[in-house]
Amino acid sequence: MKAHAAAAAAAGSAPAPRGVGMPGLHKAIFVGLLALLMVAPFLLYPVFVMKLMCFALFAAAFNLLLGFGGLLSFGHAAYFGGASYIAAHAAKVWGLTPELSVLCGAAAAAFLGLVIGSLSIRRQGIYFAMVTLAFAQMLYFVALQAGFTGGEDGIQSVPRNDLFGLISMREDINLYYFVLAVTFGGVLFLYRVTHSPFGQVLKAIRENEPRAVSLGYQVNRYKLLVFVLSATMAGLAGAMKSQVFQLASLTDVHWMMSGEVVLMTLLGGMGTIFGPLVGAAVIVTMQNYLTTFGAWVMVIQGAIFVLGVLLFREGIIGVLSRWLKRPL
């Protein structure tokens, strides 16, 4: 207890008292968000909302690593895309049900996170970021050359098998609520992680690593654990995306995918709970509704990002949180 209190002090904030649950404001936001998503498929195109949820979970997973762990990875597409390929292969070749396919993808991402993370955390700062990018590029070329990945064509026509062998996933509405359950559960899990004693230690390491070391914490163990957790949740998002679009492609493991998740996190608000969700919603919506501009989409997206950084230096939710003087 004393050690966790010291860690919280190192992070510059007091530890949450025991027995204190989720703040009322956060409960209200989660309930409102769930209610909105429950009716969304009747108001919007379900596949679009499912894509938004997949990227929201991806951004939330990345935020755990960067916003709370202080580790900037330029290679998170490796876990997102790697899980996408494994889940697609499991569904198409092995004939597994959606829940097992998604679990296979998440497990593969966890394994990749363990291997890559154990090597990457030996470096800090920009060196850590470049090592993660190098590993992601290695996985990209594996996906390009390996036989089971389909090369440039990817794994297409991924079947939507029956959930638990009982519920047909060929109907978009059934798949939608499966994606909603997994995404919402994943976000709540990440919320719990960041508000646990483990999360307090992560904040202490982010703010003052030498002091965390002096308190007796095995810093590299915490870094590796948060790396694996982030990779696993990113893989969960990628595995679901392969089920939604019935496709796993090189786009999922490309370095630009790693850049997009960084953009989502920074635009929404790094180190906040709801910031990555908002950032993902903004980016995915722009990509969906600005397709008529062709190649200019990237230019428009870049301009909006520059404006966002200038006007919302702490991210959209970060600025809103400061105005309200309430953590979001």
Secondary structure as UniProt FT lines:
FT   HELIX           2..10
FT   TURN            11..12
FT   TURN            18..19
FT   HELIX           24..39
FT   HELIX           40..42
FT   HELIX           46..63
FT   HELIX           64..68
FT   HELIX           77..92
FT   HELIX           98..120
FT   TURN            121..122
FT   HELIX           125..145
FT   TURN            147..150
FT   HELIX           151..153
FT   STRAND          155..156
FT   TURN            164..166
FT   HELIX           172..194
FT   HELIX           197..207
FT   HELIX           209..214
FT   TURN            215..216
FT   HELIX           219..245
FT   STRAND          247..248
FT   HELIX           250..253
FT   HELIX           255..268
FT   TURN            270..271
FT   HELIX           275..289
FT   HELIX           291..293
FT   TURN            294..295
FT   HELIX           296..311
FT   TURN            313..314
FT   HELIX           316..324
//
